[in-house]
Structures are given as structure tokens and as C-alpha cells.
Amino acid sequence: MTTKTVRSRFNHEVGESVEGYKILEKIVVAPPDLVERRRGIYDYLVEVPPETVKPRSSREAGGVATREAAPARDSFTRSTPDERGGRVIRRIPSR
């Protein structure tokens, strides 16, 4: 199990999740001040799932690799909005 510390201005309890990680321990860095309407600052020790190890390519392993994903030098096609994640930026003309 790997852990890391996450700092937050929101009050959570042990067992809840913060930034998608399960909280193991809570440390109050600065308590909230209700008179000045200031939130507290909290450090959370969270459990981080182990990273998946990517398989090494044959080039990294010392063999000869072929270029599968790289397009030919003279061929180029534009990506569609679906391939880019569907985000389209529309510009508003000036008045």
C-alpha cells in the first residue's frame, strides 16, 4: 500500500474520500475561525492504489521495434472533435 498527503480546506473524516483517495488519517493544520469566517486547513494521509506497470516494448528490451502508431511522414489527417474529446472552442465575433 502506498500513501501520500493531500492538503485541503474542506473538513472530511477518516474513511471518506478526498480527491478520489480513501482517507487513512486526518491532521488539522489550522483550525477554522468562525469569527473571521475562515475555513480550516487539513492534511489527509490517503491510500494510493499501486501504479500499473506498463509492459516494456521490444525496443526497450533490446530488440528491434516496428513503428505501429506513428503515421508515415507524408500522411497527415486532422483529428475530429470526437478524437480530441469533443471540446470545441467557438469564438464570438467582435462588435
C-alpha positions in Angstrom: 0.0 0.0 0.0 1.3 3.4 -0.9 0.3 6.6 0.8 0.5 10.3 0.1 -0.5 13.5 1.9 -3.3 15.7 0.4 -3.9 19.2 1.8 -7.5 20.5 1.7 -9.6 23.4 3.1 -12.6 21.1 3.4 -13.3 19.1 6.5 -13.6 15.3 5.9 -13.5 12.4 8.2 -11.4 9.2 8.2 -12.9 6.7 5.9 -14.3 9.2 3.5 -12.6 10.0 0.2 -10.8 13.2 -0.9 -9.6 13.7 -4.5 -10.6 10.1 -5.2 -8.5 8.5 -2.5 -9.6 6.9 0.8 -8.6 8.9 3.9 -6.5 7.0 6.5 -5.5 9.8 8.8 -6.6 13.4 9.4 -4.3 16.2 10.7 -5.6 19.7 11.5 -3.0 22.3 10.2 -5.1 25.4 11.1 -8.4 25.2 12.8 -11.4 27.1 11.3 -12.1 30.6 12.7 -15.8 31.2 12.7 -15.4 34.9 13.8 -13.3 35.7 10.7 -15.3 33.3 8.6 -12.1 31.4 7.7 -12.0 27.7 6.8 -9.6 25.4 8.4 -6.7 23.7 6.7 -6.4 19.9 6.9 -3.8 17.4 5.8 -5.1 14.0 4.9 -2.9 10.8 4.7 -4.6 8.9 1.9 -4.2 5.4 0.4 -3.0 5.5 -3.2 -3.6 2.4 -5.3 -0.4 0.9 -6.8 0.5 2.0 -10.3 0.1 -0.4 -13.1 3.4 -1.4 -14.7 3.4 -0.9 -18.4 4.9 -3.7 -20.4 8.2 -2.8 -22.0 8.4 -2.5 -25.7 10.7 -4.7 -27.7 12.9 -1.6 -28.4 13.4 -1.0 -24.6 14.0 -4.7 -24.1 16.9 -4.6 -26.6 15.1 -6.0 -29.7 14.1 -4.3 -32.9 10.8 -2.4 -32.7 8.5 -1.5 -35.6 6.6 1.8 -35.7 3.0 0.9 -35.4 1.4 4.0 -34.0 3.5 6.6 -35.9 2.0 7.7 -39.3 4.1 7.9 -42.4 6.0 11.2 -42.8 3.9 12.5 -45.7 0.5 11.4 -44.5 -1.4 13.7 -42.1 -5.1 13.8 -41.3 -6.8 16.2 -38.9 -8.4 14.8 -35.8 -12.1 15.1 -35.4 -13.7 16.7 -32.3 -14.6 13.2 -31.1 -10.9 12.1 -31.2 -10.0 15.3 -29.3 -12.5 14.7 -26.5 -15.4 16.6 -28.0 -14.3 20.1 -26.8 -14.9 22.8 -29.4 -13.9 26.4 -28.9 -16.2 28.8 -30.5 -15.1 32.4 -31.0 -17.5 35.3 -30.6 -17.1 37.9 -33.3 -16.2 41.5 -32.1 -19.0 44.1 -32.4 
